[in-house]
């Protein structure tokens, strides 16, 4: 269950970075790539964690 919680934490981090980018009006390619990478990491971690929990 630890990977699922870590994936949730990465999703929260991605939201915080996205909100910061919009508030500071610096929503450019760097922030969009960072948020996209965080979302991909969260999906992989969550899927891996759920796979091992079910299995």
PAZAPA-4460 file (N, C-alpha, C; in steps of 0.05 Angstrom, whole numbers, plus 32768, in hexadecimal, padded with zeros to 4 digits):
% residues 55
    n_x    n_y    n_z   ca_x   ca_y   ca_z    c_x    c_y    c_z   seq   type   mol
   8010   7FE8   8000   8000   8000   8000   8011   8019   8000     1      X     A
   802B   8016   8006   803D   802D   8007   8040   803B   7FEC     2      X     A
   8041   802B   7FD7   8044   8037   7FBC   802B   8047   7FB4     3      X     A
   8014   803E   7FBD   7FFB   804C   7FB7   7FFB   8067   7FC5     4      X     A
   8004   8067   7FDE   8005   8080   7FED   801A   8093   7FE0     5      X     A
   8030   8088   7FD8   8045   8098   7FCB   803B   80A4   7FB0     6      X     A
   802B   8094   7FA2   801F   809E   7F89   800C   80B5   7F8F     7      X     A
   7FFD   80B2   7FA4   7FEB   80C8   7FAC   7FFA   80E1   7FB4     8      X     A
   8011   80DE   7FC1   8022   80F5   7FC8   802D   8102   7FAF     9      X     A
   8034   80F2   7F9B   803F   80FE   7F82   8029   810D   7F74    10      X     A
   8010   8103   7F75   7FFA   8111   7F69   7FF5   812C   7F76    11      X     A
   7FF7   812C   7F91   7FF4   8145   7FA0   800A   8159   7F98    12      X     A
   8023   814E   7F96   8039   815F   7F8D   8035   816B   7F71    13      X     A
   802A   815A   7F5F   8025   8164   7F44   8010   817A   7F45    14      X     A
   7FFC   8178   7F55   7FE7   818C   7F58   7FF3   81A6   7F63    15      X     A
   8004   81A4   7F77   8011   81BC   7F83   8022   81CA   7F6F    16      X     A
   8032   81BB   7F5F   8043   81C7   7F4B   8032   81D4   7F35    17      X     A
   801D   81C7   7F2D   800B   81D3   7F19   7FFE   81EC   7F22    18      X     A
   7FF4   81EC   7F3B   7FE8   8205   7F46   7FFC   821B   7F49    19      X     A
   8015   8214   7F52   802A   8229   7F53   8030   8235   7F38    20      X     A
   8031   8224   7F24   8037   822D   7F09   8022   8240   7EFF    21      X     A
   8009   823A   7F05   7FF3   824B   7EFC   7FF2   8265   7F0B    22      X     A
   7FF6   8264   7F25   7FF5   827C   7F36   800C   828F   7F30    23      X     A
   8024   8284   7F2C   803B   8295   7F26   803D   829D   7F09    24      X     A
   802A   8294   7EF9   8029   829A   7EDC   8042   8290   7ECE    25      X     A
   804E   827A   7ED7   8065   826F   7ECB   805E   8254   7EBF    26      X     A
   8046   8251   7EB6   803D   8237   7EAB   8049   8234   7E8F    27      X     A
   8061   8229   7E8E   806E   8225   7E75   8075   8207   7E71    28      X     A
   8086   8201   7E5E   808C   81E6   7E57   8099   81D6   7E6E    29      X     A
   80A9   81E3   7E7E   80B7   81D6   7E94   80A3   81CB   7EA8    30      X     A
   8090   81DC   7EB0   807C   81D4   7EC4   8069   81BF   7EB8    31      X     A
   8062   81C1   7E9F   8050   81AD   7E94   805E   8192   7E91    32      X     A
   8078   8192   7E8B   8087   8178   7E89   808A   816D   7EA5    33      X     A
   808F   817E   7EB9   8093   8175   7ED5   8079   8168   7EDF    34      X     A
   8062   8175   7EDB   8048   816B   7EE4   8042   8151   7ED5    35      X     A
   8047   8150   7EBB   8041   8138   7EAC   8053   8121   7EB6    36      X     A
   806C   8126   7EBB   807E   8111   7EC5   8074   8107   7EE1    37      X     A
   806B   811A   7EF2   8061   8112   7F0C   8048   8101   7F0A    38      X     A
   8037   8107   7EF7   801F   80F8   7EF3   8025   80DC   7EE8    39      X     A
   8038   80DA   7ED6   8041   80BF   7ECC   804D   80AF   7EE2    40      X     A
   805E   80BB   7EF3   806A   80AD   7F09   8054   80A3   7F1C    41      X     A
   8041   80B4   7F22   802B   80AC   7F34   801B   8095   7F29    42      X     A
   8015   8096   7F0F   8006   8080   7F03   8015   8066   7F04    43      X     A
   802F   8067   7EFE   803F   804E   7EFE   8042   8044   7F1B    44      X     A
   8047   8055   7F2E   804A   804D   7F4A   8030   8041   7F54    45      X     A
   801A   804F   7F4F   8000   8045   7F58   7FF8   802B   7F4C    46      X     A
   7FFD   8028   7F32   7FF7   800F   7F24   8008   7FF8   7F2E    47      X     A
   8021   7FFE   7F32   8034   7FE9   7F3D   802C   7FE1   7F59    48      X     A
   8025   7FF4   7F69   801D   7FEF   7F85   8003   7FDF   7F86    49      X     A
   7FEF   7FE6   7F76   7FD6   7FD8   7F75   7FD9   7FBC   7F6A    50      X     A
   7FEB   7FB9   7F56   7FF0   7F9E   7F4A   7FFB   7F8B   7F60    51      X     A
   800E   7F95   7F6F   801A   7F84   7F84   8007   7F80   7F9C    52      X     A
   7FF5   7F92   7FA0   7FE2   7F8F   7FB6   7FCD   7F7A   7FAE    53      X     A
   7FC4   7F7B   7F95   7FB0   7F67   7F8C   7FBC   7F4C   7F89    54      X     A
   7FD4   7F4B   7F7F   7FE2   7F32   7F7A   7FEB   7F26   7F93    55      X     A
***
